[in-house]
Amino acid sequence: MPDSALATSAEAEFLRTVAEQYVLAQFPQGLQDGAKIDVKAARLDERRDYGGKCEGYLTAELQGSRITRSSQVKITCAKPGAGYTIYVPVTVRRLIPSITAATSLPRATVIGPGMLKEDYVDESTNSQAAINDAKALEGAKLKRDIRQGEQIRNGDICMVCRGDPVNIEAVTSNLSLKAQGEALTDGNLNDQVQVRNSKSKKVITATVTASGTVRVLL
């Protein structure tokens, strides 16, 4: 005879799976923007005797008119002489693709290969200011500590950072000159920053074109 405690544990896990799969089945196969649905059922009382898996007699239905983040699934076993009804709470999250830190990154880190990863984040906690282009982040310097798995926002980085050396590209209609300078303000791609020419000491306004590089039109 099987151990009743083990049987009860397996039945509880089975019912959790039924609730999760039922909710997942309510969503279309392909979601927009590469999103996916994550469903987690609450733990059930493993001390309760559920009377087996109730094959052929089990039904599930959503409680309420629509699926919300905190939903409930009613599972009914209509097996003669061994029927029961149980309500299983489920947490439903819509996850969207994003770029996050592959490991914890301290302030002043220059982002390089292997420091970022493609991941899924909870839509409810997604930052609208997050940068989801890994190439756009590489070479940028962090202005604060970033935790593993955290999204990186525009305000967390600078492609040109105050006090750092920069390459200045001075462009005319038919000529391009290069010089060295020092950034006096922070900036990201296409931002206007103040830069001091290292040779002439003149302060100019230039546009950030890449990490450590600015351009000024003459």
DAHUZI-V365292 format. One record per residue. N is the residue number from 1. SS is DSSP state (@ for helix, = for strand, . for the rest). NEAR is the number of other ideal C-beta (glycine too) atoms within 8 Angstrom. Layout:
# DAHUZI-V365292
n->(N	N)
ss->(SS	SS)
near->(NEAR	NEAR)
This chain:
# DAHUZI-V365292
n->(1	2	3	4	5	6	7	8	9	10	11	12	13	14	15	16	17	18	19	20	21	22	23	24	25	26	27	28	29	30	31	32	33	34	35	36	37	38	39	40	41	42	43	44	45	46	47	48	49	50	51	52	53	54	55	56	57	58	59	60	61	62	63	64	65	66	67	68	69	70	71	72	73	74	75	76	77	78	79	80	81	82	83	84	85	86	87	88	89	90	91	92	93	94	95	96	97	98	99	100	101	102	103	104	105	106	107	108	109	110	111	112	113	114	115	116	117	118	119	120	121	122	123	124	125	126	127	128	129	130	131	132	133	134	135	136	137	138	139	140	141	142	143	144	145	146	147	148	149	150	151	152	153	154	155	156	157	158	159	160	161	162	163	164	165	166	167	168	169	170	171	172	173	174	175	176	177	178	179	180	181	182	183	184	185	186	187	188	189	190	191	192	193	194	195	196	197	198	199	200	201	202	203	204	205	206	207	208	209	210	211	212	213	214	215	216	217	218)
ss->(.	.	.	@	@	@	@	@	@	@	@	@	@	@	@	@	@	@	@	@	@	@	@	@	.	.	.	.	.	.	.	@	@	@	.	=	=	=	=	=	=	.	.	.	.	.	.	.	.	.	.	.	.	.	.	.	.	=	=	=	=	=	=	.	.	.	.	.	.	=	=	=	=	=	=	=	=	.	.	.	.	.	.	=	=	=	=	=	=	=	=	=	=	=	=	=	=	=	=	=	=	.	.	.	=	.	.	.	.	=	.	.	.	.	.	=	=	=	=	=	=	=	@	@	@	.	.	.	.	=	.	.	.	@	@	@	@	.	.	.	=	=	.	.	.	=	.	.	.	.	=	.	=	@	@	@	=	=	.	=	.	.	.	.	=	=	=	=	=	=	=	.	.	.	.	=	=	=	=	=	=	=	=	.	.	.	=	.	.	.	.	=	=	=	=	=	=	.	.	.	.	.	=	=	=	=	=	=	=	=	.	.	=	=	=	=	=	.)
near->(1	5	5	7	7	8	9	13	9	8	12	14	8	9	13	13	9	13	15	12	8	11	16	9	6	7	7	4	2	3	10	4	6	7	11	8	12	9	12	7	13	9	6	11	5	9	4	8	5	12	9	7	6	11	6	5	9	12	7	10	7	12	8	8	2	5	8	7	7	8	13	11	16	11	14	11	13	8	10	5	4	9	10	8	8	9	9	14	9	15	9	13	11	12	11	11	9	12	14	13	14	8	6	8	10	7	7	6	10	8	14	7	4	5	10	12	7	6	9	8	11	8	10	7	6	11	7	4	7	11	12	6	7	8	5	8	13	11	10	13	12	16	10	6	8	11	7	8	6	8	11	15	10	7	6	9	15	11	15	17	10	8	5	10	9	13	11	15	12	11	10	8	3	3	6	7	7	7	10	9	14	10	17	9	7	10	12	12	8	6	10	7	15	9	17	11	13	9	6	4	7	6	8	11	7	11	10	15	9	8	8	10	11	17	11	13	5	5)
